[in-house]
């Protein structure tokens, strides 16, 4: 949506004298252009690292491990563990951001280069996959609960519902 804002504004103000620069920016940032793909990639990587930094705090996690008496084998609890977690988290986030970029740009590339009629964007595809995975996990949980209730009945104990 943020990337489509300049293209939308350019469409609105295309005939206004003195706003030709906005039309050029809008055309450069329209889907299917190289600049659009580059800015989209930068935004995906930035927001992946931003979200990870907001959600996971390695220092707090290392302190919690230290307080509970747990540790990472080969590392001293505290600062050394925090630095290790930060390094691992950065690497994992980078690979996750690369994966998200590929998933989000692949449909765009297929549509632009090969005229493949692909009706879902990459982000829509991610949402559909995550919802289906959650649905499958809920179904498996329900089936497992049902199986345990059957075992309890066979053993003479009654499960509470």
N, C-alpha and C positions, 0 to 999 in steps of 0.2 A: 504494500500500500504506500509506503514512504517513497519507494522508487517510482511509482506511477504518478505521484503528485506533480512533478515538473511536466510530464507529458499531458496531464489533465489541464494544468494551468495554461500550457502552450496552446491547447485546443480552444480554450475559452478566449484567450487574448491574441490569437493568431492574426487577426485583422487590425489590431490596435497599432497605430504608428509609433515607432520607437521601441517596440517589444519584439523585434525580429530575433534578438539574442535569446529570448525565452523559448521561441519556437525551435531554434537550433539545439538548445539544451534538451528540450522535450523530445526531439527526434533522436538525439544521441542516447537518451536514457529510455527509449522505448524497448519493450521486450524483443529479444532476438538480436540486439546489437552487442558488440564486444564490451562497450562501456557498461551496459546494463549488467552483463555477466560478471564483470570485474567488481563493480560496486556491490552486487548481490553477494558475491563470495566474501568480500571484506566484511559486509554486515553480518553474515552467518558466523564467521570466525570470531568477530568482535563480541557478538551476543552470546556465543557459546562460552567464551572465557568470562564475560561479565556475569552470566547466570551462575557459572560454577563458583566464581569468587563470592557471590552473594549467598549461595546456599551452603557451601562447605568451607569451614575455617580450619585449616590444618593445625594451627597453634592451639585452638580450643580442643580439637580432637586429641591432640598429643597430651594436653593437660588432663583431659578426662581419662585417658589411658593410664597416665601416671598416677592419678588419684585412686583409680580402681586397682592398681597393682599390676596391670597388664603392661606388656611391652612388645615391641617388634624385635624378633630375634636378631642379634648382631648390632643393635643400636641402643644407645643409652636413652632412657626415657627423658622427655622434655624437648629441648631445643633441637637436638640431633634428629629425633623422631619427627618433629615438625618440619624440618628442612627436607627430610626424606619424603614425607607425605606430599609436600608441596611440589617436589620434583616429579614424583609419580603422577600426581594429579594433573600437572601441566602437560605431561606426555600423553596421558589418556585423553585429556580435553582436546589436544591438538588432533589426535587421530579421530576422535568423535566429530570434531568440526570438519575435518576432511571428508569423512563419510557423509555427514549431513549435506555438505556442499555438492558432492557427487550425486546424491539422491535428489536434491532439489534442482540441479542443473541438467541432469540427464534427460528428463522430459522436454525441457526447453531446447536442448541440443537436438533431440530426435525430431521435434516439430520443425525447427528452423532449417536444419541441414538435410533431412531426409523426407520431409513432408509426411511424417507418420501421424495419422489421426489419433492423437493421444489426448484424452479428454480430462485427465487429472493432472494438475501441477504437482511438482515434487512435494510441496508442503501438504497438499491435500492427500497425497499418497501416504505420507508419514502418519497423518491423523487417522486414516482408514486402517493402516496396519496396527497402530497402537491400540485402537478401539477393538479390533478383532483379537489381538493378543490378550487384552484384558477380559474380553468375553470368554475366550477359551480358558483362561485361568479360573474364572468364576464357575464355569461349567465343570471343570475338573475338581474344584473344591466341593461343589455340590455333590458330584458323583462319589467322591471320597467319603464325605459325610454320610451319604446313603449307605455305602458299603460298610462303614463302621457300625451304623445302627443295626444292619443285618447281622453282623458278628455278635453284637451285644445281645440281640434277641436269641440267637442260637445258644449263647452261653448261659442264658437264664437271667441276665441282667437287662434292665430296661433303660434305654437312653432317654434323656429328657429332651423335650422339644419345646 
